[in-house]
Amino acid sequence: MRFLADFRSRSRALLLASLAVATVAASCKDGPGEETTQDPPSPTDTTPSTWDPSGDAGECNVDALLEPYSYGAKVKTLLTGLPLDDAELKALEQDPSQLKSMIQGWLALPEADTTLTRFFMTAFQQTSGDRVSLFYLLGRNATAVGSFTNPQSPTADEMLNANFSESFARTVVELLNEGRPFTDVLTTDRFMMTTAQMAFLAFSDDEVVDDEQKRTPRTTAGDFDTIRLVRDQASAPPLAQAMDPTNANFGKFWHAGLAGLPAGCNVAATQTIDTTQNVDGQWRLANGVTPSFFVFSQLLLGRHQSVLRQGSTDCTTGASNKTPLIARDDYTDWRMVKIRQAADGETPTIFYEIPKLRTLDEMALHTPRLGFMTTPGFFSTWMNNEDNAARVTINQTLIVALGKSFEGVAVTDFSPPSIDAEHADPESECYGCHQTLDPMRDYFRASYTNFYGQQLDPERVDLQADFVFRGVEAQGNGIGDLANTLASHPDFPYAWAHKLCYYANSAPCVEGAELDRVVAAFRDSGFNFNTLVTELFASPLVSGSACVAGVDSGTTATIARRSTFCNQMSQRTGVEDICGIRTHFRDATTLQNKVRDAVASVPDDTFSRAVVEPVVIAETSMFSRANLEAACVQAATNGFT
């Protein structure tokens, strides 16, 4: 029981610490247990900084400026979830300018990667996919799917959506660790992926879905003209044989529905299906199920699609959900993979060649994949249709990349030919937005269909898009030209400074000379993201250690939202994902599920359609604090099990 006592002792300390960081408020000048006889500096003193009131801000409240023990803890906790240690505090008290070097050191810690991954998942709007959106990317209606057993796993769609949510955030962290410029988030063709995600992308590239939802297999068309189904699971060959075109067992699968059919159906131990024709008395695939999708469903979704005997009403298996053919580890084997355009005459990456996919660090696909705005995570978050016609997609892209949205103000001397006729009247209230929105959406429409498959319509692939937005004008064709235009836009560095301020202060950065200095340092570094974080978090804009023009107090409180609080809990207890935020309840421990329930009503950072500002709470409440305390109690009482 000694461990239990020790754990509970640590948990009580954690409880107090977590409640303290739940609101990192602007503290008084005096430290705990200390008194000072030094008068606080005047708002016009050169120390800690010069003060130049602007607008209606008034004078700086010097009593609200933070001391090293406050801003040091705030910054380190935000970046790593870890507490400020004694040596770091002493160093900051002796020389506050050391905060920059400390931040650089904290960013090199593995805990910073975990923190940034969660920040990027939300900042790049990759987290809202569900079963409906996953099947939407396939051009199909959602159905139930299979899962793994022993132990029971989340369903295959939940596992894929978890991959989609994390993929680009993991990509960005890896790019930063490689020293790549942050503009790569717009132009990269390398992504952190799992084998399961690679198979999904290869299939969605193979069975292209056009604007009218017509599905056409191309790479694997003809690969499964014959499919053999076995009645007994024990007779099914292993995946390596069933997916190897050179093996005698290629295209041979177990189908769970065959054994339950009536005797009159005369189901053989191995039933052969000719997928090229529908003949009375012969077995065939259900309507709308292509041979490639039948195999994909077995392989990745664990769904045995229905088969039937043509002309018979009793000999239909129905669909059933079993275990996917790929391995459970194929959903967790993360690695960087380059996606390049398949050359003319080249065979693209095949979705069913799983053993080969597990070894690849490069895929050849038809569909272009560049930057955050072409990932399955972003596409499934912002589904499309013919009426929408990529308007939401381009607007959310601008919000993420530039922190701006269309404002509905008409632009003079610009009369685009591609504006929809119903919005083409300059006197209409819709014209201001659609004048620039409709021509810009053509970047997406030239590259992607309404289901984000490769655009093959000759009337659309050559569309010339017009980019007219906040002082920048450009023309181009397709997603690549859009990516390059966004990467050079002057709003890009400011957008990401503001996103970090929202993360740190639940509010945007104060516009002015100090923000300009931070952004200039970011730009001059070649868009090194660590430079942006270092300059911004060491700045009074975040630290609250000095007066900043335009601010009438030292700092804005940092509220512990669900993800930030849970990251602190994980780092300080040594329990990975203690709140189960990234762990499905079926995979979670008792501790994770109990803590998850405790923090379920604590608001988390998120985003909304057409809203530039992140959805971040700026005030705490007794209910949130009670829930955070309950989470700590659960950690104390269940952490030893």
MARGU-127035 format. One line per field, with one value per residue (C-alpha): residue in one letter; x negated, y, z negated; residue number from 0. Coordinates in steps of 0.2 Angstrom, whole numbers. Layout:
N
resn [A, ...] .
px [X, ...] .
py [Y, ...] .
pz [Z, ...] .
resi [NUM, ...] .
% end
This chain:
641
resn [M, R, F, L, A, D, F, R, S, R, S, R, A, L, L, L, A, S, L, A, V, A, T, V, A, A, S, C, K, D, G, P, G, E, E, T, T, Q, D, P, P, S, P, T, D, T, T, P, S, T, W, D, P, S, G, D, A, G, E, C, N, V, D, A, L, L, E, P, Y, S, Y, G, A, K, V, K, T, L, L, T, G, L, P, L, D, D, A, E, L, K, A, L, E, Q, D, P, S, Q, L, K, S, M, I, Q, G, W, L, A, L, P, E, A, D, T, T, L, T, R, F, F, M, T, A, F, Q, Q, T, S, G, D, R, V, S, L, F, Y, L, L, G, R, N, A, T, A, V, G, S, F, T, N, P, Q, S, P, T, A, D, E, M, L, N, A, N, F, S, E, S, F, A, R, T, V, V, E, L, L, N, E, G, R, P, F, T, D, V, L, T, T, D, R, F, M, M, T, T, A, Q, M, A, F, L, A, F, S, D, D, E, V, V, D, D, E, Q, K, R, T, P, R, T, T, A, G, D, F, D, T, I, R, L, V, R, D, Q, A, S, A, P, P, L, A, Q, A, M, D, P, T, N, A, N, F, G, K, F, W, H, A, G, L, A, G, L, P, A, G, C, N, V, A, A, T, Q, T, I, D, T, T, Q, N, V, D, G, Q, W, R, L, A, N, G, V, T, P, S, F, F, V, F, S, Q, L, L, L, G, R, H, Q, S, V, L, R, Q, G, S, T, D, C, T, T, G, A, S, N, K, T, P, L, I, A, R, D, D, Y, T, D, W, R, M, V, K, I, R, Q, A, A, D, G, E, T, P, T, I, F, Y, E, I, P, K, L, R, T, L, D, E, M, A, L, H, T, P, R, L, G, F, M, T, T, P, G, F, F, S, T, W, M, N, N, E, D, N, A, A, R, V, T, I, N, Q, T, L, I, V, A, L, G, K, S, F, E, G, V, A, V, T, D, F, S, P, P, S, I, D, A, E, H, A, D, P, E, S, E, C, Y, G, C, H, Q, T, L, D, P, M, R, D, Y, F, R, A, S, Y, T, N, F, Y, G, Q, Q, L, D, P, E, R, V, D, L, Q, A, D, F, V, F, R, G, V, E, A, Q, G, N, G, I, G, D, L, A, N, T, L, A, S, H, P, D, F, P, Y, A, W, A, H, K, L, C, Y, Y, A, N, S, A, P, C, V, E, G, A, E, L, D, R, V, V, A, A, F, R, D, S, G, F, N, F, N, T, L, V, T, E, L, F, A, S, P, L, V, S, G, S, A, C, V, A, G, V, D, S, G, T, T, A, T, I, A, R, R, S, T, F, C, N, Q, M, S, Q, R, T, G, V, E, D, I, C, G, I, R, T, H, F, R, D, A, T, T, L, Q, N, K, V, R, D, A, V, A, S, V, P, D, D, T, F, S, R, A, V, V, E, P, V, V, I, A, E, T, S, M, F, S, R, A, N, L, E, A, A, C, V, Q, A, A, T, N, G, F, T] .
px [0, -15, -13, 5, 1, -13, -2, 12, -1, -7, 11, 16, 1, 6, 24, 18, 6, 19, 31, 18, 14, 33, 32, 15, 21, 12, 3, -2, -19, -24, -29, -22, -28, -38, -37, -45, -49, -52, -39, -31, -38, -28, -20, -32, -48, -60, -60, -52, -48, -43, -24, -15, 4, 14, 33, 44, 32, 27, 12, 3, 8, -9, -2, 4, -13, -19, -34, -46, -38, -21, -26, -39, -27, -14, -25, -33, -16, -8, -23, -26, -13, -28, -31, -44, -58, -69, -84, -74, -65, -82, -89, -74, -74, -93, -91, -73, -81, -85, -67, -70, -84, -73, -59, -71, -76, -58, -53, -67, -58, -47, -33, -33, -29, -14, -8, -10, -2, 14, 13, 10, 24, 37, 27, 27, 46, 43, 53, 72, 73, 85, 93, 103, 89, 78, 90, 93, 75, 79, 94, 105, 118, 112, 114, 109, 91, 81, 68, 54, 57, 47, 47, 61, 56, 65, 74, 63, 71, 66, 49, 47, 54, 42, 28, 35, 36, 18, 10, 6, 3, -11, -17, -19, -29, -40, -43, -48, -60, -68, -70, -58, -50, -33, -26, -28, -11, -4, -15, -22, -19, -25, -13, -14, -3, 1, 2, 21, 22, 11, 22, 37, 29, 24, 41, 50, 37, 41, 60, 63, 79, 85, 96, 111, 106, 102, 88, 76, 61, 46, 30, 38, 51, 51, 40, 55, 65, 66, 69, 69, 78, 76, 90, 79, 67, 54, 53, 48, 30, 20, 20, 2, 9, 27, 19, 5, 9, -4, 3, 16, 26, 28, 45, 51, 60, 71, 89, 98, 115, 113, 115, 132, 141, 154, 149, 159, 146, 133, 119, 102, 87, 79, 91, 84, 92, 89, 90, 91, 109, 125, 133, 148, 144, 126, 119, 115, 111, 124, 130, 118, 103, 89, 76, 63, 75, 79, 61, 58, 72, 65, 48, 49, 67, 70, 87, 92, 103, 119, 118, 134, 139, 146, 165, 167, 176, 170, 151, 145, 132, 134, 119, 110, 96, 81, 63, 53, 40, 26, 18, 22, 4, 7, 17, 2, -14, -16, -30, -33, -27, -29, -14, -19, -10, -10, -19, -11, -10, -16, -5, 0, -1, 11, 22, 23, 4, 3, -14, -21, -13, -20, -38, -34, -40, -33, -16, -12, 6, 16, 25, 14, 10, 2, 3, 16, 30, 30, 29, 43, 44, 48, 59, 70, 72, 78, 89, 93, 108, 113, 123, 108, 96, 80, 85, 84, 68, 59, 66, 60, 43, 41, 46, 33, 19, 22, 33, 46, 62, 72, 79, 93, 85, 85, 68, 68, 61, 63, 77, 74, 82, 84, 96, 112, 126, 138, 125, 118, 129, 117, 133, 137, 132, 122, 111, 98, 93, 96, 87, 70, 76, 82, 67, 56, 65, 60, 42, 51, 64, 50, 41, 55, 73, 87, 81, 63, 58, 47, 56, 56, 70, 62, 73, 66, 48, 42, 52, 42, 44, 43, 35, 40, 39, 33, 21, 14, 20, 14, 21, 18, 24, 26, 21, 3, 5, 16, 3, -11, 0, 5, -13, -18, -4, -8, 6, -1, -14, -2, 12, 1, -5, 13, 17, 4, 10, 27, 19, 9, 21, 39, 38, 29, 12, 13, 9, -5, -24, -27, -17, -26, -43, -38, -31, -46, -58, -47, -48, -67, -71, -64, -48, -55, -41, -51, -57, -39, -35, -51, -49, -30, -30, -45, -36, -25, -11, -11, -22, -14, -30, -30, -19, -14, -6, 12, 14, 21, 15, 1, 8, 24, 27, 24, 39, 35, 46, 48, 33, 21, 26, 26, 9, 2, 10, 2, -15, -15, -9, -18, -2, -1, 16, 23, 40, 41, 43, 34, 39, 55, 65, 64, 45, 44, 40, 51, 42, 43, 62, 65, 54, 62, 79, 74, 67, 81, 90, 74, 73, 59, 52, 61, 67, 83, 88, 85, 78, 61, 58, 54, 68, 58, 65, 59, 67, 68, 82, 85, 92, 76, 65, 76, 74, 55, 54, 65, 52, 38, 48, 51, 32, 29, 41, 39, 21, 14, 25] .
py [0, 11, 15, 19, 31, 39, 41, 49, 61, 66, 67, 79, 90, 88, 93, 109, 112, 109, 121, 134, 132, 131, 150, 157, 174, 190, 190, 203, 210, 202, 184, 171, 174, 189, 208, 221, 239, 244, 255, 249, 257, 272, 269, 280, 272, 264, 249, 236, 244, 261, 264, 273, 272, 271, 272, 269, 257, 270, 268, 251, 243, 239, 230, 217, 213, 195, 190, 176, 163, 167, 170, 156, 144, 150, 148, 131, 124, 130, 123, 106, 104, 103, 114, 127, 119, 128, 131, 138, 150, 156, 159, 169, 179, 183, 187, 188, 189, 170, 166, 165, 152, 142, 142, 135, 122, 118, 116, 103, 92, 77, 85, 100, 88, 81, 99, 105, 90, 94, 112, 109, 96, 110, 125, 116, 110, 92, 85, 84, 68, 55, 39, 50, 60, 45, 37, 54, 54, 37, 44, 32, 32, 28, 10, 1, -7, -20, -20, -30, -41, -48, -35, -26, -11, 5, 2, 3, 20, 27, 21, 29, 45, 45, 43, 57, 69, 66, 64, 82, 88, 74, 80, 98, 92, 81, 96, 107, 94, 93, 112, 115, 132, 134, 138, 120, 117, 124, 116, 99, 83, 73, 67, 57, 42, 24, 9, 10, 28, 25, 11, 22, 36, 23, 16, 34, 38, 22, 22, 40, 49, 62, 77, 67, 54, 41, 29, 22, 11, 13, 6, -10, -11, -29, -35, -44, -50, -66, -67, -83, -84, -98, -103, -107, -95, -108, -111, -93, -89, -77, -59, -60, -73, -66, -50, -56, -57, -70, -82, -95, -89, -71, -64, -77, -72, -78, -72, -73, -73, -89, -102, -95, -97, -110, -127, -123, -110, -124, -115, -123, -123, -111, -100, -92, -75, -68, -50, -45, -51, -54, -70, -79, -92, -86, -77, -59, -43, -32, -17, -3, -13, -13, -28, -16, -9, -26, -30, -13, -16, -33, -27, -10, -9, -27, -26, -41, -34, -43, -56, -64, -77, -68, -71, -79, -70, -81, -82, -66, -65, -47, -37, -41, -33, -43, -41, -31, -41, -29, -29, -18, -12, -5, 9, 14, 12, 31, 37, 51, 47, 57, 58, 62, 62, 46, 48, 44, 26, 22, 10, 20, 13, -1, -1, -19, -23, -21, -30, -18, -3, -7, -4, 12, 29, 36, 34, 37, 44, 53, 65, 80, 81, 97, 105, 105, 109, 93, 80, 68, 76, 93, 87, 76, 91, 102, 91, 98, 97, 104, 119, 123, 120, 122, 139, 133, 124, 139, 150, 138, 137, 156, 156, 143, 149, 168, 171, 180, 177, 185, 202, 205, 221, 223, 226, 239, 236, 217, 208, 190, 179, 164, 172, 162, 171, 171, 182, 192, 208, 221, 228, 212, 210, 194, 201, 208, 190, 181, 193, 186, 170, 161, 165, 159, 142, 137, 132, 118, 114, 112, 99, 90, 84, 88, 72, 77, 64, 69, 81, 74, 84, 93, 109, 110, 104, 120, 132, 148, 154, 172, 176, 194, 195, 208, 217, 202, 198, 182, 170, 151, 134, 120, 117, 120, 138, 141, 134, 145, 161, 158, 154, 171, 181, 194, 189, 171, 175, 187, 173, 161, 173, 176, 158, 156, 171, 163, 147, 157, 171, 166, 182, 188, 197, 216, 224, 236, 238, 223, 211, 218, 215, 197, 194, 202, 190, 175, 181, 185, 168, 160, 156, 146, 141, 139, 157, 163, 153, 159, 178, 178, 168, 178, 194, 204, 200, 182, 184, 199, 204, 222, 235, 234, 248, 245, 234, 241, 227, 215, 200, 190, 175, 158, 147, 128, 120, 102, 98, 109, 103, 85, 87, 94, 80, 67, 75, 77, 60, 51, 43, 45, 53, 51, 59, 47, 62, 52, 35, 27, 21, 3, 4, 15, 10, 12, 27, 35, 32, 39, 55, 57, 57, 70, 82, 79, 96, 106, 116, 113, 123, 121, 130, 135, 136, 154, 160, 167, 167, 150, 145, 147, 150, 166, 164, 150, 145, 135, 121, 119, 120, 107, 96, 98, 94, 79, 73, 75, 65, 51, 51, 49, 35, 25, 28, 13, 1] .
pz [0, -1, 18, 16, 2, 12, 27, 17, 9, 26, 32, 18, 23, 41, 37, 29, 43, 56, 48, 48, 66, 70, 71, 73, 67, 68, 51, 39, 39, 22, 23, 11, -7, -1, -4, 6, 1, 19, 27, 43, 58, 66, 82, 90, 83, 94, 83, 86, 103, 110, 110, 124, 120, 136, 140, 125, 116, 103, 92, 89, 72, 66, 51, 63, 71, 68, 59, 65, 54, 63, 81, 81, 75, 87, 102, 98, 94, 110, 120, 111, 97, 85, 70, 68, 58, 44, 55, 69, 57, 49, 67, 72, 56, 59, 77, 85, 102, 101, 104, 123, 121, 109, 121, 135, 123, 118, 137, 139, 126, 131, 121, 132, 147, 138, 134, 151, 159, 150, 154, 173, 174, 169, 178, 195, 192, 194, 180, 185, 196, 192, 201, 212, 218, 220, 232, 241, 246, 254, 263, 253, 239, 222, 215, 200, 201, 192, 178, 170, 155, 140, 135, 143, 153, 159, 176, 191, 196, 179, 180, 198, 192, 177, 190, 201, 186, 180, 197, 202, 184, 183, 200, 194, 179, 189, 202, 188, 180, 198, 198, 212, 214, 208, 225, 229, 220, 236, 249, 242, 251, 237, 223, 207, 211, 206, 217, 215, 220, 235, 241, 239, 249, 263, 264, 265, 278, 288, 287, 292, 288, 300, 297, 300, 288, 301, 295, 308, 303, 314, 307, 301, 314, 320, 305, 297, 312, 302, 283, 273, 256, 244, 232, 217, 209, 207, 225, 229, 234, 225, 231, 239, 251, 254, 259, 270, 288, 291, 278, 282, 267, 274, 272, 260, 244, 231, 231, 215, 223, 233, 219, 214, 231, 233, 240, 256, 260, 263, 256, 260, 248, 261, 271, 286, 292, 310, 306, 325, 328, 319, 325, 318, 306, 303, 288, 290, 279, 272, 282, 281, 275, 287, 285, 279, 266, 260, 257, 249, 237, 232, 231, 221, 215, 209, 218, 229, 242, 248, 261, 269, 282, 297, 298, 281, 267, 253, 257, 251, 238, 232, 226, 210, 200, 194, 191, 205, 214, 211, 194, 179, 179, 197, 189, 178, 188, 191, 203, 216, 233, 249, 261, 279, 295, 304, 321, 337, 340, 322, 311, 295, 278, 276, 261, 257, 258, 239, 236, 249, 241, 224, 232, 242, 239, 255, 264, 283, 284, 297, 285, 279, 261, 255, 238, 224, 235, 245, 231, 227, 210, 218, 232, 220, 208, 222, 234, 251, 263, 280, 271, 260, 274, 263, 256, 238, 242, 249, 235, 221, 230, 229, 211, 206, 217, 216, 201, 212, 221, 235, 228, 241, 247, 266, 275, 288, 306, 304, 314, 314, 327, 316, 303, 302, 311, 296, 287, 302, 299, 291, 283, 273, 255, 260, 273, 261, 255, 271, 282, 275, 267, 283, 293, 279, 276, 294, 287, 278, 292, 305, 294, 285, 287, 275, 266, 266, 279, 293, 305, 323, 330, 345, 342, 325, 325, 334, 324, 321, 303, 297, 280, 275, 256, 244, 256, 265, 283, 292, 305, 306, 309, 296, 278, 281, 287, 272, 260, 267, 266, 248, 243, 249, 242, 229, 218, 215, 201, 192, 193, 184, 171, 167, 166, 153, 143, 143, 136, 123, 118, 125, 135, 150, 150, 147, 164, 163, 163, 152, 162, 178, 170, 166, 184, 192, 182, 188, 206, 205, 198, 214, 206, 192, 181, 165, 168, 168, 152, 143, 148, 144, 128, 121, 126, 114, 126, 117, 102, 95, 88, 95, 101, 120, 129, 131, 116, 100, 88, 87, 95, 99, 89, 96, 94, 92, 106, 107, 118, 109, 92, 97, 105, 88, 79, 91, 90, 71, 67, 80, 87, 106, 111, 94, 99, 114, 126, 140, 134, 138, 123, 129, 129, 113, 95, 80, 75, 92, 94, 76, 79, 96, 88, 75, 88, 101, 98, 97, 113, 126, 140, 156, 172, 181, 199, 206, 190, 190, 171, 163, 150, 134, 117, 109, 92, 80, 68, 52, 63, 73, 57, 49, 64, 64, 45, 49, 62, 49, 37, 50, 53, 35, 32, 48, 53, 44, 53] .
resi [0, 1, 2, 3, 4, 5, 6, 7, 8, 9, 10, 11, 12, 13, 14, 15, 16, 17, 18, 19, 20, 21, 22, 23, 24, 25, 26, 27, 28, 29, 30, 31, 32, 33, 34, 35, 36, 37, 38, 39, 40, 41, 42, 43, 44, 45, 46, 47, 48, 49, 50, 51, 52, 53, 54, 55, 56, 57, 58, 59, 60, 61, 62, 63, 64, 65, 66, 67, 68, 69, 70, 71, 72, 73, 74, 75, 76, 77, 78, 79, 80, 81, 82, 83, 84, 85, 86, 87, 88, 89, 90, 91, 92, 93, 94, 95, 96, 97, 98, 99, 100, 101, 102, 103, 104, 105, 106, 107, 108, 109, 110, 111, 112, 113, 114, 115, 116, 117, 118, 119, 120, 121, 122, 123, 124, 125, 126, 127, 128, 129, 130, 131, 132, 133, 134, 135, 136, 137, 138, 139, 140, 141, 142, 143, 144, 145, 146, 147, 148, 149, 150, 151, 152, 153, 154, 155, 156, 157, 158, 159, 160, 161, 162, 163, 164, 165, 166, 167, 168, 169, 170, 171, 172, 173, 174, 175, 176, 177, 178, 179, 180, 181, 182, 183, 184, 185, 186, 187, 188, 189, 190, 191, 192, 193, 194, 195, 196, 197, 198, 199, 200, 201, 202, 203, 204, 205, 206, 207, 208, 209, 210, 211, 212, 213, 214, 215, 216, 217, 218, 219, 220, 221, 222, 223, 224, 225, 226, 227, 228, 229, 230, 231, 232, 233, 234, 235, 236, 237, 238, 239, 240, 241, 242, 243, 244, 245, 246, 247, 248, 249, 250, 251, 252, 253, 254, 255, 256, 257, 258, 259, 260, 261, 262, 263, 264, 265, 266, 267, 268, 269, 270, 271, 272, 273, 274, 275, 276, 277, 278, 279, 280, 281, 282, 283, 284, 285, 286, 287, 288, 289, 290, 291, 292, 293, 294, 295, 296, 297, 298, 299, 300, 301, 302, 303, 304, 305, 306, 307, 308, 309, 310, 311, 312, 313, 314, 315, 316, 317, 318, 319, 320, 321, 322, 323, 324, 325, 326, 327, 328, 329, 330, 331, 332, 333, 334, 335, 336, 337, 338, 339, 340, 341, 342, 343, 344, 345, 346, 347, 348, 349, 350, 351, 352, 353, 354, 355, 356, 357, 358, 359, 360, 361, 362, 363, 364, 365, 366, 367, 368, 369, 370, 371, 372, 373, 374, 375, 376, 377, 378, 379, 380, 381, 382, 383, 384, 385, 386, 387, 388, 389, 390, 391, 392, 393, 394, 395, 396, 397, 398, 399, 400, 401, 402, 403, 404, 405, 406, 407, 408, 409, 410, 411, 412, 413, 414, 415, 416, 417, 418, 419, 420, 421, 422, 423, 424, 425, 426, 427, 428, 429, 430, 431, 432, 433, 434, 435, 436, 437, 438, 439, 440, 441, 442, 443, 444, 445, 446, 447, 448, 449, 450, 451, 452, 453, 454, 455, 456, 457, 458, 459, 460, 461, 462, 463, 464, 465, 466, 467, 468, 469, 470, 471, 472, 473, 474, 475, 476, 477, 478, 479, 480, 481, 482, 483, 484, 485, 486, 487, 488, 489, 490, 491, 492, 493, 494, 495, 496, 497, 498, 499, 500, 501, 502, 503, 504, 505, 506, 507, 508, 509, 510, 511, 512, 513, 514, 515, 516, 517, 518, 519, 520, 521, 522, 523, 524, 525, 526, 527, 528, 529, 530, 531, 532, 533, 534, 535, 536, 537, 538, 539, 540, 541, 542, 543, 544, 545, 546, 547, 548, 549, 550, 551, 552, 553, 554, 555, 556, 557, 558, 559, 560, 561, 562, 563, 564, 565, 566, 567, 568, 569, 570, 571, 572, 573, 574, 575, 576, 577, 578, 579, 580, 581, 582, 583, 584, 585, 586, 587, 588, 589, 590, 591, 592, 593, 594, 595, 596, 597, 598, 599, 600, 601, 602, 603, 604, 605, 606, 607, 608, 609, 610, 611, 612, 613, 614, 615, 616, 617, 618, 619, 620, 621, 622, 623, 624, 625, 626, 627, 628, 629, 630, 631, 632, 633, 634, 635, 636, 637, 638, 639, 640] .
% end
